[in-house]
């Protein structure tokens, strides 16, 4: 107990400084808080230094109650109580009740306490305590070790404590658990525990697996898929409670953008358990509780993740996506999706929208699934109709914008890279004898007739909403398909006054509907305007899609001069939105780019000239900038891709509330962010670049290919040929100069307008008055630019020459140093040579230096060699003597053992070669 006292005194001493720093900053210096601090300190002293177990447990209970009710007590406990209670968890495992109290106190310290007093930005003690507890990996390892205890409440409070830590310190806890051996395995084992602990462990794993790829791998390796679907089956599939929702959230965390986990799920469990969640009974109108709706949304989210495949950067993304589409289609998931999204009109809106999007993703670029959808029938006898007709009916009749967008998405996916499907739908577009029937009575009509009826419904009952939505579907049918565009272009409709006996093309009727929608918009109240604010943009998108790459459609549109005037009015009038003006400008650009007519007044030059005169090139190109800005907003379509969790489940289950919130945020209708998607915006950007270049080309060439022959070119009576030729030459030169002047003026004017795009108009008094002057100025500008480029080239050349000079200078210094070294070496050799020459001369002249005695040297060397040989011989004799002694002793020993020594030694040494004296020498 002495060690406990010492430890607590040290902790309490340091706690004072912590509380003065952190506690004052957060809570101030009120007397009640200091009183609670003293209580915390007193309880911790009893726990640490107490000798009676019951007293320690009582102190732990009182401490837990105080920490659960007071934020100041939470902060005090975090400052000085963590080491004491962690020591209890380590050393007092046998006292189960005390360990329970310690864990419960930790949970209370990490649970935020809401209060109306104080600023909202103040520090939360629970967050600070979570940070303190999760800093050391040893603390997390200690908590994980408690999960193996036999006591139920110890395991339960430990799981709760880990979940509370995850709320505030997710990344740190994820990293710590990865460092602990078998950390994930221990948590996985909790899924097989009693129901309460299992549910807490499930919630804990959903937090841990968010954006944690390494943890996801370990969890999948531990067989989490089998356990997830086992729990879902026990809970009753979609009829289960929030546990099913947690299971689906964990499953979605594991397969989100993870192709390997998706493949493992398909190979181990298959998709049958997932299909079982989506099964509902026909006519179950009152069985869609909020929890069941959330569970079905989670299952549909799983389906959507599987149909999206792996991450976009992964090489095998498309192969994995197609494999998942095929596997799900083989399980007849299309039937369940159609039942949820199309047939169950009593189902919540969020479910219907999510199911429709899953249908679109299921058939996207998958020929087999596309054929299956074409042949599907929905409904019950005798009210059976093709699935595509039923989805089209949803588009035309729904009052919820998000449901219209989801059903429209099905046709977008159906028609994408599916020319055969587009041709199939386009072939059914024709007037029907029962054209005047209402939508409900038109169930027996072909798909195209229903669509055509909606397109012209504005003439019958002014239903612009149906006309707009049908225009969106028609856009998908004819997109990037020239045959379908020409086929639909040939459809002739009766005029609104049939008594005249005339017909008009469908394209002309679409323009009429566009004008009607513009005229009625100003007459309605503000709420209706907001509802119809996407009608004109959607119809304009149809015109853009139709006119692109289709010169026949452009010619048909320009047959009536009224059409061009109206589109120009849309692009120039301030009474329309920036989106409408921009899209009208795009329509005009298609009339220029894809205009193959040579008829005067209908050709590309006539359209460009009308744009220049009625709008102005500067204002015209400003429309593209306005359109780009109006479409550059966060997509509300991301709502259906939002990750499903407990916090977002309620909002995701009601799309109508979301739609109202998004609509009230601005004048831009949320439908436009879905209809005018990124793919359409990119195509508009390409058209903008093309029209800028094309406008310059148009204004740089003559207006007409032929010209009227002037009278001056005819030869006068009595005029000789030489004079006639001379007069023609001067006339041609004059015309060429004027033509070059005009062409240069037009080209430079167009280029200037296209380049500035929306720049302010400069002072015209300082601008050149004629095209010739502008050409001269341009030539001078080009010469100036050339001179600048030449100066830059000379500067670069100068730098290179200076660098080369420095290199040569360094090389010369190096060579000079080498030459000096060689000179010194040469001088040394000369001196040595001189010295040797002197010695040789001295020897030749018989000087004082004596000659060496060669014989004496030989004798001395021989004497030394003999001495060395004699010493070696003596050593050899000594060794032979020693060996002889050993042989004698061994022979005696062999005789004692009864062996014949002579027989053994016979033959030894006979074959040994005796070295000759010559060899030795």
C-alpha angles and dihedrals in degrees: 000000000000092000090054091054093049092048094049094048089054092047094046091049093055092040091066092063092046093051092047091053105036102022095051092048092053106032110013127227104297117155094234091058094051088049091054089047090056090050091052091049091048093050092047090051091053091049093047102040102023118121099191112077094211091053091051091050091048091051090049091052093049091047091052092051092049094048092048092056106035129059090198090055089050090056093045091049091050090051099051111002105065098080092047096051093041087055089052089054090051103040106026102051091132091062096073095177092053091048090050090052092049092052093046090050090052090051091051091049090054096045114093117238114215116220134173093216125085131028120306091235096061119119116269112230089211090059092048091049092049089053092049095048096046096048094086119059088207090067092055091046089052091052092048090052089057090062089074093059117114096228112098097213093050090057092042096051091044091056090047091050092051090049091051089051091052091055093065105019106033100147094044093049092047090054093046095050090051089056094051114086111245090357094138092041091058091052091047090054088059089067087072093050128097116309098260094050091041091056092049091048090050091053089047092054092050088059094044096051097053108117091338108123097178093052089047091055093051093046092051091047089054090060100256094157092065092047094048095053091041089058092045090052092049091050094051104259112256092357090063127102134251090305090072088051091053091048092052092046090053090047092050091049089056099048100035106122089338112121095179093055090046090053092047091051090050093049099042107034103010122209098282094098090051091051089051090060091054095051114113132167121251113253095020090141098156100037098084101103118175093256092049089050091052091048092051090047089054092051091048088049087055090051091049092050090051091049091050091056124199129332117310092243093057114104097223096045096116093046091051091046093051091047091054091046091052095045093049092046090053088058089056092244089153090071092054093045092050090049091052099039105031113018100036099070087159090063118101116276094243091057093049092049094048092047091051091051090050089053089054093049091046094059099034108129091338110123095194094051091044090057090048092054092048091055097043120115123200133197132040129282127311092015100060124144138164115279093237091053090051092050090049089052089054089053092051100043108032118107093201115089095208091055090051090051092048093049090045088053089062091060091044090056092041093055099040108113089343107116092164092055091046091051091048092055094041091052090063095054105108137116114277127213088236091055095134095057121115122250092260093053094047098076091113093052122101119260095254094049091054089049093048092048090055092048093057096035090105088072093053106040106354092253098162092164092064091044091052094049092046088051090057091053092047089052090061093046095055100033113128090347114112094184092056091047092053092044094052089043090063093059110114122201131194114256119249087260103053092180089078089062095223131131132205134200120262090243091062090050090053090055089049090053089050091054092046091053090051094049096047095046095075093048096058128079124263097267092053090048090055090049093050096040090104097048098085095043091052092050090046089052088055090053092049092049091047097048098046110103091352114105091175090061091048091052091048092051093049094048087093116052088208091070094057092047092051094049089049089051091052090052095047107035119097092210090079126072123262089251093055093045091049095048090048088054089053090052089054090050091055089051088058101039098046098034111125096167122121094188114119112253093020102061128100093263091056092052092046090047091051090051091050094048101038101035108011123235094256093052090042094057089044087065090066091053091049091050092050092051094046092054095043097094134112110282114246086200088080088078093088090050094054113123111257114237138146091269095050100036097090095048093046092053093065116052093172093068090047091050092052092050092049092046092052093052094076148332093276110099113231091230090068092062088060100038096043094049130173093272091057092046091053091051090051090052090054091050090051092055091047095049093049090055093042094051090058091049093050094051091046096064135057120280096235132025094225131047135198112259109244119232090237090072094066117096113249123231112274093009112139120230095247094056091043091053091047091051091048091050093052090046092051092048091052092048092047092052092049092045093049089048092052095043092049091048093050094044095049092044092052092045091050093050094045092048096048093039095176105007121140119264113263126224104285093204090072096048123098113269098217138037092240091060090049090051090051091048090049090050091051089048090052091049090050091050089049091051090050091050090049091050090050090050091050091050091052090047090049091053090049092049091049090050091050091048091053090050091051091047092052090047091052091051090050092049091049090052091049091049091052091050090051091049092052091049091049091051090051091052091049091053092048091048091050091051092050091048090053092051092049092051090049092052092048093050091054097244128173094289107103124225114246117255103241096186092052091051091051092049092050092050092049092050092051091049091051091051091052092048092049091052092050091048092053091052090051093051091051090053092049090051091052092049091049090054091052091050092052093051093048091048091053091050092050091050090054089052091052099253124142103239096190092055091051093048094045112114095012110133097007094109095042112114115237109221116237124235091245091058091049089051 
